[in-house]
């Protein structure tokens, strides 16, 4: 786990003054960056005595973190329960079940005081059973600390201290905050950029204004691990434009990345276009794109979900056959 490759983009960056490098964290054993935080969260809980031998781990997750906890649980001798969104990909659900994980259903799109909220379900199970421990990934400092201790030093070393901008999906805040904190300690001039979808849970003018310093922080409406003192700006893109760029990135660079990873790469390219010559911009890639082959990277799925224009642009051979009459 860790010491994952840093790859320079060559084709999509042609004629751009800035360099774009991608930190490929799908090379972690569980296939994503979430291995880093799951192992660190579990390790620290064991060391503190909060997580006792044989205790059950419970948390909410959309797939990658769940896999990280599954592997950390196996290594530490802990059974694992995951409260998942209905959107959990079947392939990931099958893999979790294969690893012995119990899957409960919850929702991320309802408030915490709703009985179906996935965090509320995890908290309830932990309250009811003293042998069940809620890891609470979105609020524990062990999440960003994992990236502070590993991802940040790796990027600093791999770029020989030349990194000028770091970009990562905002999500629960661990990657962008922990890595950003380390890089800024090495060079306060490093710019840290968070990324999110316009349709994402952190699409908020409040968050953007607090990060920009134009609005005071009065009430935190996002994950506690999002450190607004470390992040310099947050950039948004629509899901449709990111899906389309995911196809282009695969065809032109041979990189098959998850959507949040493609999102950060797209923003990195925009910044590289206005950068100083030779400026080093690092985009963080959390996971591989294989899990998207049945959805966003599938022409039939795109046509069935109102995104036929993308399918026609990148997979014209798969267009429905026209039937000529008369």
N, C-alpha and C positions, 0 to 999 in steps of 0.2 A: 504494500500500500504506500502511495506517495512516490516522489521522484518520477512523476509522469512527464511525457515528452512535451517540448515546446516547439511547435512547427511554424515555419514562416510561410505565409501565403505568397504565391508567385504570379498566378494568372489574373485573378480578380483585382490585384493591386497594381497592374501594369500602368505606368505613367503617373502613379500617385507619389507624391513626395515623401509621405510617411511610410514606415514599415509596419505591417500588421503580423503579429505572431499569435498563435492560438495554443492555449494550455489545454492539452487533451487529457482530461481527467477520467475518461472512460477506460483508461488503462489500469485503473484500480481494480482489485480482484472482483469486486461486486459489480463493476461496470459503470460506476459513477463517482462523483466527488463526495457523495453522501457517506461513503465508507469512512472517510476521514472523521466526520463529526460523530457518527454512530459509535465508532470504536472509542473515541475520546470521551464522549458522554458516559458510556458504560464503564470505561476504565476509571474515570474520576469518581463515579458513584460507588464503585466497588472499593476504591481506596478510602473514601470517606465513611464507609459503612452504611451508606444510605441504601445501597443495593446489596442485599445479603445473598450468600450462596444459595442457589436454587430458586431465588425469587423470580417471578414472572415479570418481563418487561412489557409495558404497553405504551403505545404512542399512536398518533394519527399520522398518516402519510399517503402520498399519491403514488408511491411505488419505489423510487430510488432510495429514499431514507429507510423505507420498510425493509428493503433488501440489505441495507447496511446493518440495521438492527438484527435481522435474521442471522447474519454471519457473526456479528459480535455476540449474539446470544448463544450460538453454537459453541464459539470459542470459550465463552465464560460459563457454560453450563446453565443457561437461563432459557426457559420457554418464552416464546414471544407472541404477543397479540397485537394486531394492527387494526385500527379503525380507519377504513378506507372510503374514499369518495366513490359514488356509483360509476364514475368515469375511469376507474382503475382499469388499465388495459388487461385484456384476458391473458395475454402472455405473461405479464408480470404477476397476475393473480395465480396463475398456474405454477409459476416458479416459486412463489411464496409458499403455496400449499405443499409443493414438492419438498421444500426445506423445513416443513413442519410448523409453519406459522398459522395461527388461528386468525381468520379475517372476520371482522365485524363491519357492518355497514353504518356509515355516518354521512354527514354533509358539511362542506366547508362554506356553503353560501348562506348559512343562517346564523343568527347571533349566538353567543355562548350560552345565553339563558334558554335557548331552544333545546328541547330534549334530544333532537336529532343532530345537534352540533357535534362534530367529530372530536373536538377537544373536550367538550362536556362529557361525552361518553367515556373517553379515556380517564378523565378525572374521577368520574363516578365509580368506575371499576376499581381504581386505585384506593378510593376512600372506603369502599365496601370490603375490600380484601387486603389485609396488611401484608400479604405475601406478594402483592402486585405493586410494581413500582412504575410510576408515570415518568417517562424521560423528558417530556415537555420541551421538545427540540427548539421551539420558536422563542423560548424565554430563558433558557439556560446559557450562561456565559461560556460553558464548555463547547458550545457550537462555534462561535467565532474564534475562540481560543485555539481550536483545532487548526484553523486556517492561519492564524497568527503564528503558530508553531511550525507549520509545515509548508503550506502553499506560498505564503509570503516569502520565506527564505529561499524556496526553490526558484521562484520567478526572479528574485534579486540575483541569485547566483547564475541562473541560466542566461540572463540578459547582461551579465557582468556589470550590474548596477546602472544600466542605461535605460531601463524602463521609464517612460515619461507619463504614460497614461495606462490605467488598469480599468477594465470594464467587466462587470459580472451582473447577472440577473439579481434583482433585489430580493425576491422570494422571502425567506425568513430572516434574511440579513446576515447570515453567518459568513458566507464567502466574501462578499463585498466589504463587510465591516472588518472582519478579522485580517484578511489579506491586505486591505487598504491601510489598516492601522500599522501593520508591520512596515509596509513600503514607505509610508509617510515618516516613520521614525528613522528610516535610512536616508530619506531625502524628502523634506517637507514640500518640495516642489512637485512631487508626483501627483497627478490628477486622478481622482477616483470617481468613476462614473457608474451609477446603478442603471440597470435597464429593466423595463417591464412592458407588457402589452397594454395597449389602450383598453383592452377588455379584461385586464388582469386585476387581481384583488388589491394591488397597491397603486392603481391608477387614481391618484388623488391630488387635487390642486393643493391641499393642505400639506401633504408630504413634500411636494416639489417646492412650495414656498418656504417651508421650514428649512429645507436643505439649502435653498438659495439665500437664506437669511432675511427674507422680506416679510416673514411672519413668525412671531414668537411661538415656541412650543408650549401650548397650554394643556392639551390633552392628546395622549398618544393613541392613535387609532390604528396603528399597524403593529407588526411583530416587534417585540421588545428588543430583539437583537439587531434591528436596523439602527445603526449609529449615525445619526444625522450630523454629528460633529466630524466624522471621518469622510463622508460622502460629499463630493463637491457639486454634483448635479445628478439628476435622474432624467433619462431619455426614454421616450415611449415610441413604439411602432405598432401598427395594426397587425393582427394575427395573419391576415391574408397576405400582406406584403412580405412577412417573414416566411410564410410557407412557400411562396413563390421563390424567394431567395434561397431557401433550403434546397430546392430542386436545382437552381443554378449553381450553387456551391458544390453540389454533388457532381454535376456534369462538367464543371470547369476545373475544380480542384481535386476531385475524387474524395472529398470529405463528406461523410454521412453523419450529421450531427443532430442532436435533439433540438427542439424548437427554441428553447431559451438560449441555447448555445448559438444558434444561427442568429437570433436577435442581437446578441452582443457583438458578433462578428460584423453584422450589417452596420451597427453604430460605429464600430471601429473603422470600417472603410470610409464612412462619412467624415470621421475625424481625421483620417489619414489624408483625405483630399485637401484639407486646409492646414495640414501640419507643416512643420519645418522639414527640410530635406534630411532624411535619415532618422527622424524622430521614431522612437520605438513604442508602439502601441500594442498592449497585450489584452486579448479578449479571452475570457475564461469559458471553456466548454465543459459543462457538467456531465454530459452523458452522450452516448452514441445514438444514432438515428434509427437503429433497427426496430425499435419499439413503435415507430411511426409508419412502418411499411403497410400496415392494414388501415391506416387513417390518412393523415395529412400527406404522406408520400405514396398515395394510392390513387390512381386516376378515377376509378369508379367511385371511391369515397368522396373525392372532391366534387364530382358531378352530382352526387346525391345530396351534397351539403352546400349547394349554392356557389361553388368555386370552380365551375366548369371552365372558366377562362384560363385558369392556371393549368388545368389538365390538358386543354387544347394547345396551350403554348409549349408545354414540355413533353407531352406524350400524345402527339397528334395521331399516331397509329392506333391508339386505343379509342378513338372517337366512335360513337355508335354508327353503325352502317345505315346509310340512307336507303330507304325503299322507294324505288321509282314506280309510279303507277301510270298506266296508259301508254 
